[in-house]
Amino acid sequence: MKRNFARRCTLVCLTLLSSAALVMPGSAFAGSSSRIEARGFASGTIALINDYSFTIQTPGRPTGVVNALGGAANRVTAGDYPYVYGGGHAEAGVASIGIKGPGYNGHRIGFDCSGSVAAVLAGAGLWPAGAGVPNDAGIIAQLLRERLIARGVGTGPVEVTLYDRPGVHIFMNIDGRFFGTSDGGGGGNRRGGAGWLDDGAPDASTPLYKPYHLLPSVLKQSTNAGHSVTFEVGGEQSSIGGLAVGENVQVGYEETSSGTILATAIGYPGSLTASGTVGSVAGDGSAFAIQTASGQSLTFSTASPQLAAGLAVGDTVQVTYTPATSEMIAHEVEVTGTPAGASGSSGVQPGGSGQNTG
């Protein structure tokens, strides 16, 4: 039984990653016009998992929330992104091609008003990195539910205020400096994209826009939120079955000329291995237990039922896992033998071997 990744990573890649590195499938862009522009590694915590991609939050230096918001606004401004309707909504903090509307042409990436505001919030840990972004009113509703903001303008030298005209536009003020998307006629990005606004944001003084300020208790907090990075996995959903939100990973990647970042290998710092005989497998594939040669019983949870697919009681296995706060999370299961006379439900003949990987 082998549900492994077809692609081989280079020796350097496997060396820099942990011994539990999982090799990802071949490029999803083979045969396309995209070419590889860069290769490298990134480490962080998994923040979001989709069908064919995952997002990590890289570690950042501890800093105050207001400083983090300003830093995130600086990064977005430096990107010189144009205005693109729906841009930045698929994954918070990530410019995108958006949807049909102003600025959309099917390949240009950028931000719209709510996408840019969410990117700044995500950069300070106030919006889940890589999570989807609703419209302007949805952002306000979510921040109210989480008790991060209250109605009214912030006061004092340290304040952050969001200005929202429901269904129309949203922008923000960080310590007296306005940030958002512009129309290109006054301050901000000349193409209408996201950036610092230098025209005083006259809309802030009109009754059409409702102000909401970040609570002082939020502004006093510290954060170490870094950058969010999203990786594609080559078009195979099973390739990310062993990942779990909240885990620390190191990712080898290739970046294409189209700006897409393709994962080539995933390593799990601090991973361990255990061998034993399968004693039970949950019917939904969410967990399985083994008994080691010393008689110890170990139970593992799986991020995906596919990891336990085909396992049968009595199989001899080797499990690569990471210990979590209250459980052990399996990332790779290698079947090294099956009971004599077994029907082969695990897909491995006695004395053979096979591997399930996430």
C-alpha positions as CSV (number, residue, x, y, z in Angstrom):
1,M,0.0,0.0,0.0
2,K,1.6,3.3,-1.1
3,R,-0.1,6.7,-1.0
4,N,3.1,8.7,-1.2
5,F,4.1,11.7,-3.1
6,A,5.5,11.1,-6.6
7,R,8.0,13.8,-6.6
8,R,11.6,13.6,-5.1
9,C,13.0,16.6,-3.4
10,T,16.7,17.4,-3.6
11,L,19.1,16.1,-1.0
12,V,19.6,19.6,0.2
13,C,15.9,20.1,0.7
14,L,15.5,16.9,2.7
15,T,18.6,17.8,4.8
16,L,17.3,21.2,5.8
17,L,13.8,19.8,6.6
18,S,13.3,17.4,9.4
19,S,13.7,13.6,9.1
20,A,9.9,13.5,8.8
21,A,9.9,15.5,5.6
22,L,7.1,14.7,3.3
23,V,7.8,15.1,-0.4
24,M,5.1,16.9,-2.3
25,P,3.9,15.9,-5.8
26,G,5.2,17.4,-9.1
27,S,4.5,20.9,-10.2
28,A,0.9,21.7,-10.9
29,F,2.1,24.1,-13.4
30,A,4.0,21.6,-15.6
31,G,3.3,22.4,-19.2
32,S,2.1,25.9,-18.5
33,S,3.8,29.2,-19.3
34,S,4.8,29.7,-15.7
35,R,8.5,29.1,-14.9
36,I,10.3,28.7,-11.6
37,E,11.6,32.1,-10.4
38,A,12.9,31.1,-6.9
39,R,13.3,28.3,-4.5
40,G,13.5,28.4,-0.7
41,F,12.2,27.5,2.7
42,A,9.7,29.0,5.1
43,S,8.8,28.0,8.7
44,G,5.7,28.8,10.7
45,T,2.5,27.7,12.1
46,I,-0.3,26.3,9.9
47,A,-3.2,28.8,10.1
48,L,-5.5,27.5,7.4
49,I,-6.0,24.4,5.2
50,N,-8.0,24.4,2.0
51,D,-8.6,21.6,-0.5
52,Y,-5.5,22.3,-2.5
53,S,-3.5,24.8,-0.5
54,F,-2.5,25.7,3.0
55,T,-1.4,28.9,4.8
56,I,1.3,29.3,7.4
57,Q,1.9,32.2,9.7
58,T,5.6,32.9,10.0
59,P,7.0,34.0,13.4
60,G,7.6,37.7,14.0
61,R,9.3,39.7,16.6
62,P,7.2,40.6,19.7
63,T,5.8,44.1,19.2
64,G,2.8,46.2,20.1
65,V,-0.4,45.8,18.2
66,V,-0.3,49.4,16.9
67,N,3.3,49.0,15.7
68,A,2.3,45.7,14.0
69,L,-0.7,47.4,12.3
70,G,1.6,50.2,11.0
71,G,4.2,47.7,9.8
72,A,1.6,45.7,7.9
73,A,0.2,48.9,6.3
74,N,3.8,49.8,5.3
75,R,4.2,46.3,3.6
76,V,1.0,46.6,1.7
77,T,1.8,50.2,0.6
78,A,5.3,49.1,-0.6
79,G,3.6,46.4,-2.7
80,D,2.1,49.1,-4.9
81,Y,-1.0,47.0,-5.5
82,P,-3.7,48.3,-7.8
83,Y,-7.3,48.4,-6.9
84,V,-9.0,45.1,-7.8
85,Y,-12.6,44.4,-6.9
86,G,-12.6,41.4,-4.5
87,G,-8.8,41.4,-4.2
88,G,-7.5,40.1,-1.0
89,H,-10.7,38.3,0.0
90,A,-9.8,34.7,-0.7
91,E,-7.1,34.7,2.0
92,A,-6.5,37.6,4.4
93,G,-3.3,39.4,3.6
94,V,-2.8,37.9,0.2
95,A,-3.4,40.0,-2.9
96,S,-5.5,38.2,-5.5
97,I,-7.2,38.6,-8.9
98,G,-10.5,39.2,-7.3
99,I,-13.8,39.0,-9.2
100,K,-15.5,40.8,-12.1
101,G,-15.7,44.5,-11.2
102,P,-13.6,47.6,-11.2
103,G,-9.9,46.8,-11.8
104,Y,-10.5,43.2,-12.6
105,N,-8.9,41.7,-15.8
106,G,-8.4,38.1,-14.8
107,H,-4.7,38.2,-14.0
108,R,-3.9,41.5,-12.2
109,I,-3.6,41.0,-8.5
110,G,-4.4,43.6,-5.9
111,F,-6.7,44.6,-3.1
112,D,-10.1,46.3,-2.7
113,C,-11.0,48.4,0.4
114,S,-12.0,45.6,2.7
115,G,-9.3,43.3,1.4
116,S,-6.6,45.9,2.3
117,V,-8.0,46.5,5.8
118,A,-8.2,42.8,6.5
119,A,-4.6,42.5,5.4
120,V,-3.5,45.0,7.9
121,L,-5.6,43.4,10.7
122,A,-4.1,40.0,9.9
123,G,-0.6,41.4,10.0
124,A,-1.2,42.3,13.7
125,G,-3.0,39.0,14.6
126,L,-6.4,40.6,14.7
127,W,-7.8,38.6,11.8
128,P,-7.0,34.9,11.1
129,A,-4.1,34.7,8.7
130,G,-5.2,33.1,5.4
131,A,-8.9,33.1,6.4
132,G,-11.5,34.4,4.0
133,V,-12.5,38.0,4.2
134,P,-16.2,39.2,4.1
135,N,-17.3,42.6,2.9
136,D,-16.8,45.8,4.9
137,A,-19.9,45.3,7.0
138,G,-18.9,41.7,7.7
139,I,-15.5,42.8,9.0
140,I,-17.1,45.2,11.4
141,A,-19.6,42.6,12.6
142,Q,-16.8,40.0,13.2
143,L,-14.7,42.5,15.2
144,L,-17.7,43.5,17.3
145,R,-18.5,39.8,18.0
146,E,-14.9,39.3,19.1
147,R,-15.1,42.5,21.3
148,L,-12.1,44.0,19.6
149,I,-13.8,47.3,18.6
150,A,-16.5,49.6,19.9
151,R,-18.5,52.4,18.3
152,G,-17.0,55.9,18.0
153,V,-13.7,57.5,17.1
154,G,-10.6,56.5,19.0
155,T,-8.9,59.3,21.0
156,G,-5.4,60.1,22.2
157,P,-2.0,59.8,20.5
158,V,-2.3,56.0,20.3
159,E,-5.6,55.1,18.6
160,V,-6.9,53.0,15.7
161,T,-10.3,53.7,14.1
162,L,-12.1,52.0,11.3
163,Y,-14.6,54.0,9.2
164,D,-17.3,52.1,7.4
165,R,-20.1,52.9,5.0
166,P,-21.9,49.6,4.9
167,G,-21.8,47.9,1.5
168,V,-19.8,50.8,0.0
169,H,-16.4,51.5,1.5
170,I,-14.1,51.0,4.5
171,F,-10.8,52.5,5.5
172,M,-8.8,53.0,8.8
173,N,-6.8,55.5,10.8
174,I,-3.6,54.3,12.6
175,D,-2.3,56.8,15.0
176,G,-3.6,59.7,13.0
177,R,-2.5,58.4,9.6
178,F,-5.2,57.1,7.2
179,F,-4.9,53.9,5.3
180,G,-7.0,52.3,2.6
181,T,-7.8,52.3,-1.1
182,S,-8.2,55.5,-2.9
183,D,-9.8,56.8,-6.1
184,G,-6.4,57.9,-7.4
185,G,-7.4,61.5,-7.4
186,G,-6.1,62.6,-4.1
187,G,-3.9,60.7,-1.6
188,G,-2.8,57.1,-1.7
189,N,-1.9,54.8,-4.5
190,R,-2.2,56.6,-7.9
191,R,-3.9,53.5,-9.3
192,G,-6.5,53.5,-6.6
193,G,-4.9,50.6,-4.8
194,A,-4.1,50.1,-1.1
195,G,-1.7,52.4,0.7
196,W,-1.3,55.3,3.1
197,L,-3.7,58.1,2.2
198,D,-2.2,61.7,2.2
199,D,-5.3,63.7,1.5
200,G,-6.7,63.7,5.0
201,A,-9.5,61.2,4.1
202,P,-12.3,63.8,4.0
203,D,-14.9,60.9,4.1
204,A,-14.0,60.4,7.8
205,S,-15.8,63.5,8.7
206,T,-19.1,62.8,6.9
207,P,-22.1,61.2,8.6
208,L,-22.2,58.5,5.9
209,Y,-19.3,56.7,7.6
210,K,-19.6,55.1,11.0
211,P,-16.5,55.0,13.1
212,Y,-15.4,52.1,15.3
213,H,-12.2,52.2,17.4
214,L,-10.0,49.4,18.7
215,L,-10.5,49.0,22.4
216,P,-7.7,50.4,24.6
217,S,-7.2,46.9,26.1
218,V,-6.5,45.6,22.6
219,L,-4.0,48.4,21.7
220,K,-2.0,47.6,24.9
221,Q,-1.5,44.0,23.9
222,S,1.6,42.6,22.2
223,T,1.8,40.4,19.2
224,N,4.4,38.4,17.3
225,A,2.3,38.0,14.2
226,G,4.6,37.7,11.1
227,H,3.8,37.2,7.5
228,S,1.3,34.8,6.1
229,V,2.3,32.6,3.2
230,T,0.0,30.4,1.1
231,F,1.3,27.3,-0.6
232,E,-0.3,25.3,-3.4
233,V,0.1,21.5,-3.3
234,G,0.2,20.4,-6.9
235,G,-3.5,19.6,-7.4
236,E,-3.7,16.5,-5.1
237,Q,-6.0,17.0,-2.2
238,S,-4.6,13.9,-0.5
239,S,-1.2,15.6,-0.3
240,I,-2.2,17.7,2.6
241,G,-4.2,15.1,4.5
242,G,-1.6,14.9,7.3
243,L,-1.5,18.6,8.1
244,A,-3.3,20.1,11.1
245,V,-4.0,23.8,12.0
246,G,-1.7,25.0,14.8
247,E,1.2,22.8,13.9
248,N,4.7,24.0,13.3
249,V,6.1,23.1,9.9
250,Q,9.1,23.9,7.7
251,V,8.1,24.1,4.0
252,G,10.4,23.8,0.9
253,Y,8.9,25.7,-2.0
254,E,9.2,26.9,-5.6
255,E,7.8,30.2,-6.7
256,T,6.5,30.6,-10.2
257,S,6.6,33.6,-12.5
258,S,2.9,34.0,-11.9
259,G,3.5,34.5,-8.2
260,T,2.1,31.1,-7.1
261,I,4.2,29.4,-4.4
262,L,4.2,25.6,-4.8
263,A,5.2,23.4,-1.8
264,T,7.8,20.8,-2.6
265,A,8.3,19.3,0.9
266,I,7.0,19.6,4.4
267,G,9.0,18.9,7.5
268,Y,7.8,18.6,11.1
269,P,10.3,20.0,13.7
270,G,10.3,17.9,16.8
271,S,8.7,14.9,15.2
272,L,9.1,11.4,16.7
273,T,8.6,7.9,15.5
274,A,7.0,4.9,17.2
275,S,6.6,1.2,16.1
276,G,4.0,-1.3,17.1
277,T,1.0,-3.4,16.3
278,V,-2.3,-1.8,15.4
279,G,-4.8,-2.6,18.1
280,S,-7.8,-0.5,16.9
281,V,-8.8,1.9,14.1
282,A,-11.7,4.4,14.5
283,G,-14.5,3.7,12.0
284,D,-14.2,7.2,10.6
285,G,-10.4,7.1,10.3
286,S,-9.9,9.9,12.8
287,A,-7.7,7.9,15.1
288,F,-5.9,4.6,15.6
289,A,-4.0,2.9,18.4
290,I,-0.9,0.7,18.5
291,Q,0.8,-1.4,21.1
292,T,4.6,-1.2,21.2
293,A,6.9,-4.1,21.8
294,S,7.3,-3.0,25.4
295,G,3.5,-3.3,25.9
296,Q,2.8,0.5,25.8
297,S,-0.5,1.6,24.2
298,L,-0.3,4.7,22.1
299,T,-3.3,6.5,20.5
300,F,-2.8,8.8,17.5
301,S,-5.3,11.3,16.0
302,T,-5.2,11.9,12.2
303,A,-5.7,15.2,10.5
304,S,-7.3,13.2,7.6
305,P,-9.1,9.9,7.5
306,Q,-6.9,9.0,4.5
307,L,-4.0,8.5,6.7
308,A,-5.6,5.5,8.4
309,A,-7.2,4.2,5.2
310,G,-6.5,0.4,4.8
311,L,-5.0,0.0,8.3
312,A,-6.2,-3.3,9.9
313,V,-5.9,-4.6,13.4
314,G,-2.8,-6.7,13.7
315,D,-0.7,-4.7,11.1
316,T,2.8,-3.8,12.2
317,V,3.4,-0.1,11.6
318,Q,5.9,2.7,12.1
319,V,4.3,6.0,12.8
320,T,5.8,9.5,12.4
321,Y,4.0,11.9,14.7
322,T,4.3,15.2,16.6
323,P,3.1,15.5,20.2
324,A,0.5,18.1,20.8
325,T,-0.9,19.5,24.0
326,S,-3.5,16.8,24.6
327,E,-2.9,14.3,21.7
328,M,-0.3,12.8,19.3
329,I,-0.9,13.7,15.7
330,A,0.2,11.2,13.1
331,H,1.7,12.5,9.8
332,E,3.0,9.3,8.2
333,V,2.1,5.6,8.7
334,E,4.3,2.9,7.2
335,V,2.9,-0.6,7.2
336,T,5.9,-3.0,7.7
337,G,3.9,-6.2,7.9
338,T,0.5,-7.8,8.2
339,P,-0.7,-10.9,10.1
340,A,-0.1,-14.2,8.5
341,G,-3.2,-15.3,6.5
342,A,-4.6,-11.8,6.4
343,S,-6.8,-11.0,3.5
344,G,-4.7,-8.0,2.5
345,S,-7.2,-5.4,3.6
346,S,-4.2,-3.1,4.3
347,G,-2.9,-3.7,0.8
348,V,0.5,-5.0,2.0
349,Q,1.5,-8.6,1.8
350,P,3.3,-10.2,4.8
351,G,6.9,-9.1,4.8
352,G,6.2,-6.2,2.5
353,S,5.9,-2.6,3.2
354,G,3.8,0.4,2.3
355,Q,3.2,3.9,3.3
356,N,0.4,6.3,4.0
357,T,1.4,9.9,4.2
358,G,-0.4,13.2,4.8
